[in-house]
């Protein structure tokens, strides 16, 4: 289960990974800047522009790689081992969803549950996905893909995963 990740649909996937795409775009502009610097008539200006382009490309690539690593890590499911059956696990999680005031956005009875946490005017909330298997439950929580990836929301997502794990334990 180590490599299993939450799969996002097309539009949600594009919005969630938009920050990485922006970093790739900036790196491409920096590469174009480096190529353009070759055609400058003054050698010193060319070196300065080229150095700025290399620096920008390195920073954009580093930021993009860090964001991609963090986003992919957040999409991983947390596996919770359980001795009880899928139906009782499902009922425990549904009770948690009702208690927390989360909105159910998709469900397959006893197999999968998708819910959105309550957001505010400035915060869209998080998406919590739980998959039920015999003797195992997979839990994932990410920032709402409609607003993209958020470093600030990671703490709330971790809290949501912990809430589901506690509900399954008790």
N, C-alpha and C positions, 0 to 999 in steps of 0.2 A: 504494500500500500504506500510505500515511500514515495513513489513517483506519481501517484495519482493526483490529478489537479481538477479543480472546478473548471468546466468548459463554458465559456461565455459565447452568446450568440453574436452574429456579425456586427451589428451596430454597437452593442455593449462592448464587444472586444475592441473595436476601433476606438471608442471613447476612452476605455480603460488604459489602452497603450498609447494614447495620443502624446503624452509627454516624451516618450521614447522616440516617437516619430518626429517631434519637434527638434530633439537633439540631433537626429540624423539629418534633418533639413539644415540646421545650422552648420553641421560638419561639412555638408555638401557645399554650402556657401563659402566656407573657409577653404575648401579644396579649390574652388573656382578662384578665390582670391590668390592662392598660391600660384596657380597657372597664369593668372593675369599678371602677376608680378614679374614673370619672365619677360614680358613685353614692354616693361617700363624702360625709358631711355636712360635714366639715371640709375646706376648700379646700386648706390647706397639706398635709394628709395625702394628699389626692388628687394633688397635684402631685408629692409625694415618691414615692408608689406608682407613678404614671405614669412618672416619670423612671427608676425602677428597672426597670419593665417595658420601656421603650424600650432601656435599656442592655442588659438581658438578651436582648432580641430581636436587637439588633445583633450582640452577641457570638455568639449561637447561629447566626445566619445566616452570619457570617464564618467560624466554625469549620466549619459544614456545607459551605460553598462550598469551603473549603480542602481538606477531606477528600474531597469529591466530585472536585475537580480532580486530586488526587493518585491517587485510586483509578482514575479513568478513564485517567490517564496510564500507570499500571501495567498496565492491561489491553491496552495497545497491543502489537502484535507488532513485533519487531525483524526487519527483512528482511536476509537474508544472501544475497548473490549467489554463485552457484557454477557452475562450468563442467561439473561432473560430473552424472550422472543421479540421479534420485530414489532408486533402489535403493541405490546406493553411499552416498549421503548418509544414508539410513535405517540402513544397516549401521554407519556411523561413530557415529551417535547411539545406536544400541542397544549398541554396545561401551562408550560412555561411561556409559550407564545401568547396565550390569552392573558396570563398574569402580567406580562411585560407590555402588553398593548401593541404587539407587532401585527402587521397586516400580512396575511397569507396571500402570496401571489401565485403559487403553484403547488399542487400536491398530488401525489399518487399514494393512495391509502396504504400505509405500512411499508412503503418503499422509499419515498422521497418527499421532502417538505422544503419549500422555499418561502421565505418571509422577508419583509422589509421592516426595519426598525422605525420607530416614530422619529421623524425629523422635525426641524423647525424651519422658520422662514429662510434662514441663511444656511441651513444644513439639511441635506436630502436624506440623511440616515444611512444605514448600511444594509447590505444584503446578507442574509444568513441562509445557508443551504445545508440540509441534513439528509444523508442517504442511510437507509436502514438495511442491514444485511443480517443473516443469522449470526448471532454472537458478536456482532461488530456494528458500530455506527461511525459514519464518516461525517465530520463537521467542518464547514468552511464559512468564513465570514470576511467579506470585502466591502470596501467603500462602494456606495451606489455608483454603478458604471455610467449612469446618465450624467454624472458630474465629473467623471474621470477618477484618476488615482489621487489619493490624498495621504500625505505622510501624517497629518494630524489625526486622521480617522483611524490609523492603525491601532491606537490604544483602545478605542471603543470596539474595534473588531476583535481584538484579543479578549476583551471583557465579554463580548457576546459568545465567543467560543467557550470560555470558561463557564459561563452561565449554563450553556447546553450540556457541557460535561458534568457539571454538578447536578443538573436535573436528571441525567441518566444514572448517576451514581446513587442518588437517593430516591 
